[in-house]
Amino acid sequence: MTKSEYQELIEFLGVKFQRMDARFDRFEERLTRVEVTQEAMQHQIQLLAEAIRGVDEKLTRRMDARFEQMDRRFVQIDARFEKVDLRFCGMDRQFDTTNGHINRLNRILGPRDWDN
């Protein structure tokens, strides 16, 4: 290789390396912008996650309070059904007693016309 060919090769490679350096510089700038954007988005995501946690906690407290209200209401309803059930049991006993009296009277008095 002659000195002039060598010099031409060096100039050619110099231009190519300058272009590569320029491309790497642009790539590095883009990468830096992406990193800055990513950090900003990460902060926003963190704020969003905290807000969601707060809403979740508030919703959980409200749901717990509602379920407690429902449980108390069911206890009241159960107590009312128990009272009604006791009343029906009392009425059944009265009916059985009355029916027993009628049957005893029928045995004492004998059959009647209205029995047919």
Order of alpha helices (4+ residues) and beta strands (2+ residues): alpha
